[in-house]
Amino acid sequence: MVSLDNRSSMIGRFVKITAGVVAALCILMFLTEWYARRSTTFVQLAEPSGVLDALKVGGDLLTEYDSERGRRLLPNASVIVRNHYLSKLDVRIDTNSKGFRDAELPGDKTQGELRILALGDSVTISDYLPAEQSYVEQLQKNLNAKLPAGKIEVVNAGISDIGLSEEMGILRERGLSVRPDFVLLGFYLNDSLPPWGFAGKLAEPGILRRYSVAANSIYRAVKLREWIQGDYAKRFRWIREKEDLDWAKSREDFARLVELAKYDWGAAWNNESWLLVRNHFRKLRKLGEDHGFKVVVAALPVAFQVEADFVDDWPQQRLAEISRELGFLFFDPLSELRRSDTKKLYYDQCHYTPYGNALLGDLLADFFLRSALRPAGSGTTHG
């Protein structure tokens, strides 16, 4: 029979062990969260109003997702993207009342003011870099430097993981109120496809995910793994297999890489994709006619086109053909990018470094000065 003293001693030891285990778990959780916040990409409020706001995390602090409309930036958002996986920077993103990554614009233009609305995906919004380093802001800076008599506003209406359908929706819902003189469409080679849509697979965050980067990262990784193992796995085959192909020197291997990437940027080599592009572009032309803006289409190449030893510009040729057919101005920087130091241009297959954005902004400014902003009757040049 256990004595009372022995029983008390056993209870005491159990309490101490339990307390030690709990303390160790708390320390482990703290260290895990600390590490996650130092090494993982996450979004938090830039100007929190209290301790709880300061701890909030989640992409929904910046974007909203609708299964029909796609993604939109929240109006009047102010967040910091920590440890961005591309640039490794902490990037502040502020949106105006229309949900654009840009300053607030008055409803009325000033005398001589000209407005360019830039539509596009993650390449255009450049949410992995400070706003002033995006090609959109570089274009505005260059144009204002070279046209000091007038004020040029280039409004960044881009957002990650969208295509032509979503870009047209943003233009109709929000962009027309900017009263643009030009709509600059930053066309990337997968824009004919629906967005990859992973955001729609993430449930509303509960208390734990709302305040824990580690919990959010684990949940996202599990859901992403489930999603990729489904039908969407085929979209990423080219990433796994590109290292085994000599795409830079062999046209045959380049064509194989294009085929592997047909559910992504490789779609631009598929004739059927251009039927969809032409359909959206016709709607864009009608909006331009109804609202008095001109369209400039910028063909943003995949890095493999820039870095290959040979030129494969079949998608650019199709895009130029449709643009001419509909009366759009067409800008193709491929040849100029190929003459640059390609190792400095990209973080990956499509996202430009600060150097790449600056070069693109400079080339675009020259194009606007040479073509889009020339006086009527002086002729049009296609870059």
Secondary structure, DSSP 8 states (H G I E B T S, - for coil): ---HHHHHHHHHHHHHHHHHHHHHHHHHHHHHHHHHHHHS-EEEESS-SSHHHHH---GGGTEEEETTTEEEE-TT-EEEEET-TTT-S-EEEE--TTS-SS----SS--TT-EEEEEE-SHHHH-TTS-GGGSHHHHHHHHHHHH-TTS-EEEEE---SS--HHHHHHHHHHTGGGG--SEEEEEEETTTTS----GGGGS----HHHHH-HHHHHHHHHHHHHHHHTTGGGGGGHHHHHGGGS-TTT-HHHHHHHHHHTTTTGGGGG-HHHHHHHHHHHHHHHHHHHHHT-EEEEEEE--HHHHHSSS---HHHHHHHHHHHHHT-EEE--HHHHHTS-GGGTBSSSS-B-HHHHHHHHHHHHHHIIIIITS-TTS-----
